[in-house]
Amino acid sequence: MLIVSGRLYIAKGQREAFLAISNGAMIEARCTPGCHDFVVAADPIEPDRVNIYEMWDSASQLEAFRGQGPAEELMKLIERADVRRHVIASSGPA
């Protein structure tokens, strides 16, 4: 199991545009084999921050989905990012 999580800081005043552009990727990812969850959401406290969370069966399925990576129109809106991959050995109910 692989989790990708982190935060993106979006250019001032561009967060809603970023989220709108990201909507298609969320829908596509959730229909992709191996994807258990894929969320891009506005942070409730910081107005320029977006939180991301992805859960995949494997790194190969994640990479197959990402292909060339995020669209250029999204990349130009990101000012900085702190995103990490977490390899999960086991999980169960909380």
C-alpha positions in Angstrom: 0.0 0.0 0.0 1.3 3.5 -0.9 0.0 6.8 0.5 0.9 10.1 -1.1 0.1 13.1 1.1 1.1 16.7 1.5 0.4 20.3 1.0 0.7 22.6 -2.0 0.8 26.4 -1.8 -1.0 28.0 -4.7 -0.4 31.4 -6.2 -2.5 34.1 -4.4 -6.0 34.2 -5.6 -5.6 31.0 -7.7 -6.7 28.3 -5.3 -10.3 27.9 -6.7 -8.9 27.7 -10.3 -6.4 25.1 -9.2 -9.2 23.0 -7.5 -11.5 23.3 -10.5 -8.7 22.0 -12.8 -7.9 19.2 -10.3 -11.5 17.9 -10.3 -11.0 15.9 -13.5 -7.9 14.3 -12.2 -9.7 13.2 -9.0 -12.5 11.6 -11.0 -10.1 9.9 -13.3 -7.8 8.6 -10.5 -10.7 7.1 -8.6 -11.7 5.1 -11.6 -8.1 3.8 -12.1 -7.2 0.3 -11.0 -5.2 0.3 -7.8 -6.5 3.7 -6.6 -8.4 3.5 -3.3 -8.7 7.3 -2.7 -7.6 10.5 -4.4 -8.4 13.9 -2.8 -7.4 17.5 -3.6 -9.0 19.9 -1.2 -8.8 23.4 0.1 -7.2 23.8 3.5 -9.8 25.2 6.0 -7.2 27.5 7.7 -4.6 28.7 5.1 -6.2 30.5 2.1 -3.4 29.6 -0.3 -3.0 26.0 0.7 -4.3 22.8 -0.9 -4.1 19.4 0.8 -3.6 16.2 -1.2 -4.2 12.6 -0.2 -3.8 9.5 -2.4 -4.0 5.8 -1.6 -2.7 3.3 -4.1 -2.1 -0.5 -4.1 1.4 0.0 -5.6 3.9 2.5 -6.8 3.6 1.0 -10.3 -0.1 1.8 -10.4 0.5 5.3 -9.2 3.2 5.9 -11.8 1.0 4.4 -14.6 -1.7 6.9 -13.6 0.6 9.9 -13.4 2.3 9.4 -16.7 4.0 12.7 -17.5 2.8 14.2 -14.2 0.4 17.1 -13.5 -0.8 19.3 -16.4 1.3 22.5 -17.2 -1.7 24.6 -16.2 -1.6 23.2 -12.7 2.1 23.3 -12.3 2.3 27.1 -13.1 -0.1 27.8 -10.2 2.0 25.9 -7.5 4.4 28.2 -5.7 5.8 25.5 -3.4 5.0 22.0 -2.3 5.7 19.5 0.5 4.5 16.1 -0.7 5.7 12.7 0.5 5.2 9.0 -0.3 4.6 6.6 2.5 4.9 2.9 2.1 2.5 1.1 4.4 3.4 -2.4 5.5 0.0 -3.1 7.1 -3.2 -1.4 8.1 -6.5 -2.1 9.7 -9.5 -0.5 11.3 -8.8 2.5 13.6 
